[in-house]
Each structure stands twice: as C-alpha cells, then as structure tokens.
C-alpha cells in the first residue's frame, strides 16, 4: 500500500470517528471540539450564568462609580444612576412580606411542636453564641490596633441624636413580638420616642426676690415607626402554623392556600432574580459616586476601617466556617461559593431582609436544606442575628471611647461587649441601623456620642461589609440547625407515613 492509499484510508477512518484499522493495531479517534466542549460549556453557563452576570455587575458598578466620581455628578445625576437599583430593591421588598408570612405558616404547620421547638432552640443558641464571638473578636482587635488613638479631624460635625435608655430597645423588642394589630404589623412597628418638655418655675430668692427658672425634662412615650414588624409577623405566623398542625385535616384548605401562595411568590421572585446584575451595578455605582473624598476619609479613619474589616474577614472566613465544619462536616468554602448571590444582594442593598429570597433559594435548591427549616430560620435570623453588626458596634464604641479620651477599663469593655451582644439582636435590618444601637450603648456608659458623626464618612463601605457578614451567618445558621434537627424531621416524616398507612388499611378493612 503506497503512501497515498494510506493517507486516504486514514482520512476515511477519521471521518468515521473511531473505527479500528484493518490490522487492529491502531485505533483512530476523531476529536471534534465543538461536539465535546459545547455541551459542557452550556451546562456550566446554565448552572453558573446568574453568578457570572452578578459578578460582572459588581465589577461594572465599581467601574461606573469611580469613573463618574471624577465628573462630580449632581444630585439629579446620582438619582438616575441609582434608579435601576432603587426599583430592583422595591421589587424585592414588595415580596418580602408575603414570603415571610406564607413560608413561616407553611413550615411550622408541617412540623410537630417538638421539632419546631428544637429548631427554634438551636437557631437561638447559634445566634447568641456567634454574637458573643463577634464581640470578643472586636474587643481583641481594638485592644491590639487601638484605632481611636491619634489625631483625627472633627470637621464632620455633630450627629443629631435622641437621649435613649438601654432598657427601651428591649421594651420595644417585646412589644413588637406581640403586635396589638395584625394588619398594622405589616407596615408599622412599636418604637419608644422622646420629647422635651419645658416648664417655668418661680422660686423665692433671698431678700424677698422671686427667681424664675426654666426646667427642661425629658419625657418618653410609646409610638410607632414605619416599617414591617418582621418579628411580630414571625411570632404570629408561627402560632398560626402550630394551630393548623393541631387541627390537621380541618384546616387543610387553609394550609393549601398558604402553601400555594408560597410557591407563587417564589416563582415571581425568581423572575426578579434576572435583574440582579443591573440592580447590583446601579446600587454600587451610586454609593461610590456619591462619596466626596475617599482618599482623605480613609487616611483619617484608616485604622478604624482596618479594625472592622479584619474582624469581619476573620469572622466570616475563619470562625463561621470552622463552626459549620465542626457541626455539619460540610466543606464551608464550597458552601460560601454557593451563597455568593445572596451575599452580593446584601452587600449592594445593605439590608439582609432584601436578601431573604436569595438566601432561601441558595439553601433549599443548592444546599438541599429542608425548607421546613429554612423558611423559619432565615426570617428568624434576619430579625435577631447580626454578627457583623455586633462586631462593628463593639469596635465603634471602643473607637469613640479611645478617641474622646474616656476612661474605659476592663469593666467598661466587658459591659460594652455584653450590651452589644444582646442589643444587636434587636438591630432592625435596615441601612445604618447599627448607628442607632451604638448611640444607645455610648449613652448608657456616659461616653460622648457626638463624635459618631465621624463614622458616617466610612458608613457606605462598612455597612456593606457587615451586612454581607450577616447574610453568611444567616445561611450558616440554617445549615447548622438542619444538621441538629435532621433526625427529628426524618422521624416525624416516618411517623406520618406510617400513620397514613394505618389509616388506609383501617379504611380498607371497614
């Protein structure tokens, strides 16, 4: 066989994709990159397309933000840059209320009271422990780095504040747990407010003279503030779910309504997810473009930003993953990759409540956590769990104390840590809510709170970092709670299945 015939034979074998040679000593395999790579590429893009687009939105947002800053945009220009992000947040907030109510009712109705109680206990224990750990990390870093020492410019001015008492935040927490009007709880919540009352008093002076003195007294009264009372709705929805479980078949239609409503809301939210890249890019761009002077801000408050940033990084990438690995034996870093989308939403919006739909989706669909756990634990954590906020508040309180020269010893630092660990459970999931709690803690320790205005210069970045940390903690709490309650859930399912079997057998015999 000459060379031309061999080439022709080889060419024919190549076209036939893997036919052996006549002597069976050579196997020719044809490699078509279009046929082998295209399905894998398509599968990768389908599985990770939203994540890729979201990361691209983050990069685009930073690029637009820093680029627009150089043009010194007007307030109107900033408004339109942030308009897509604002609309995106409004769409997500629109679905938060029905999602929380319907999912909590459906989840608790499908659990027996014993399992529901265990889920609540495990989740609450996780919240308390992680809050305490975050405060300890903040205290250690502040004592090592000492961010408040040195000369800072106080040109930021004074912050308007109300004189608050530590007990009031806990009183409001209890009031919101039990709302007096279920409809009002969907848009208003209890809040203690303060008012100054001026009274003129005549005092008899010496030599028969009369002195007129003006007394200013501070009066507090129960009031309402705008916002969804998430804690109250969770409590009421849990009670309704337990009641449905108690009456069982008599409330099957009632339960079917909330179960169907949950599925409908989730479908709508998944439609909204496709706008995530645009919304994230807009929110990040407008936050950066609106900062007047980033370089001078970080040069003045660099040590404080460093303290909080290092603390949050340690907490969310070392401490929380260690807790997840020890309790569940899951790979914590693969888990972190699976929750990039909710973390991104929290980072961009500075609100963990807005990220609830994404957290539920990541926990249930990607990490296969039972929805009876996630649909109670995630809203519960959004209300009470705030590791990042606890770390930030503790660091900020010690920073202000060091900066003002207040005499803060070991006992005062311990008090700051304890107050923050408890008070952070009442921090509402709204932007910059930690500042309010910080004022309360400083006031309770008689530390001047006027210099809090300094912190607003870096609030735009630190608020995002601590919110992202909170989102990670919420999803980890769902995974840890599911691990501890998995056997109870399976046992309850087995008992329910055996009960159904007995019922059917009995019916057949009759």
Secondary structure, DSSP 8 states (H G I E B T S, - for coil): --HHHHHHHHHHHHHTTS-B-TTSS-B-----HHHHHHHHHHHHHHHHHHHHHHHHHHHHHHHHHHHHHTT---HHHHHHHHHHHHHHHHHHHHHHHHHHHHHHHHHHHTS-HHHHHHHHHHHHHHHHHHHHHHHHHHHHHHHHH-TT-S----TT---------HHHHHHHHHHHHS-S-TTGGGTEEEEEEEEEEEEEEEEE-GGG-EEEEEEEEEEEEEEEEES--HHHHHHHHHHHHHHHHHHGGGGHHHHHHHHHHHHHHHHHHHHHHTTHHHHHHHHHHHHHHT-S-HHHHHHHHHHHHHHHHHHHHHIIIIIHHHHHHHHH---HHHHHHHTHHHHHHHHHHS-TTTTHHHHHHIIIIIS---HHHHHHHHHHHHHH--HHHHHHHHHHHHHHHHHHT----HHHHHHHHHHHHHHGGG--SSTTHHHHHHHHHHHHTT---GGGGGGGGSHHHHHHHHHHHHHHHHHHHHHHHHHHHHHHHHHHHHHHHHHHHHHHHHHHH-
